[in-house]
Amino acid sequence: MSTTSDAAEPPSPDLVRVRLDLSYDGTDFAGWAAQPGQRTVQGTLEDALATILRLPRPVRLTVAGRTDAGVHARGQVAHLDVPRQAWDAVVGRSDRSPGASLVIRLAGLLGTGARPRGTGDLVVHRATEAPAGFDARFSALWRRYRYRVADSPSTADPLRRREVLRRTRPLEVEPMDDAAGRLLGEHDFAAYCKPREGATTIRTLLDFRWSRVPAFAPDAGLVIAEVRADAFCRSMVRALVGACFEVGHGRRDERWPARVLQAGLRDSGVTVAPAHGLTLEEVAYPPDDELAARAAASRGIRTLSVDEEG
């Protein structure tokens, strides 16, 4: 498992905090977090970085959102602290910047360059020196996910089978959207999370809506959930999607997901939706001069207000 940095800034002036913007097809990864004997996004990327930077100790990445096995990412963000000497040396004899050089060399190792050695399912798009106070995890304002569903043969594209869930029965989108809207706000989402010892399940759900994409648009015909929150606990998005499927198939009314939330307990009627339909699309950060304050606030212990608890 990785260690998460506790400091908003590198602990020494000899270190450079580097921001990485990356994407991956999660199909053949056992999730983000490094695990012994498993191919993970973190483990694959840390190994590649250690090779390129020639560091005596393992690289440690901090990520904006740990995705589960099979979940994809288009807008993932991570950071690592690199010795200044290693960062400057990555350019070699080229006239490129360290960030541009690192991206090109990673492309070669990960399988997206001119001479690929990897599988190509993990791409680092940008590597930049992070502003003071930046922390990929704690400085984030929100994370945005999309869940994509093809609910008829006419919208099932075999070329997208790894990122779009197929369902054989049509979904009623309007009641699903109604149900989703009833879950917005700050709540304890224990009923929709896999518990982790010592971790809070209080989250602020900023946006949750369902729609069917019109013809001639990207994702035309698909049923899509747009989910945005300040943070998510484990399996939260897929559990919310699974609850809405019950509504969309007419097995539950649109008030049922909110009743499950208020009960605060896992309900046997909530099935966690398959991982491959889910993609982390975007992570947002405040202006540079607010990064450190945001990170400090995010580390605080979260509790619900008296009204919310009641």
Buried (B, 14 or more C-beta within 10 A) or exposed (E): EBEBBEEBBBEEEEBBBBBBBBBBBBBEBBBBBBBEEEEBBBBBBBBBBBEBBEBEEEBBBBBBBBBBBBBBBBBBBBBBBBBBEBBEEBBEEEEEBBBBBBBBBBBBBBBBBEEEEBBBBBBBBEBBBBBEBBBBBBBBBBBBBBBBBBBBEEBBBEEBEBBBBBBEEEBBBBBBBBBBBBBBEBBBBBBBBBEEEEEBBBBBBBEBBBBBBEEEEEBEBBBBBBBBBBBBBBBBBBBBBBBBBBBBBEEBEBEBBBEBBEEEEBBEEBBBBBBBBBBBBBBBBBEEEBBBEBBBEBEEEBEEEEEEEE
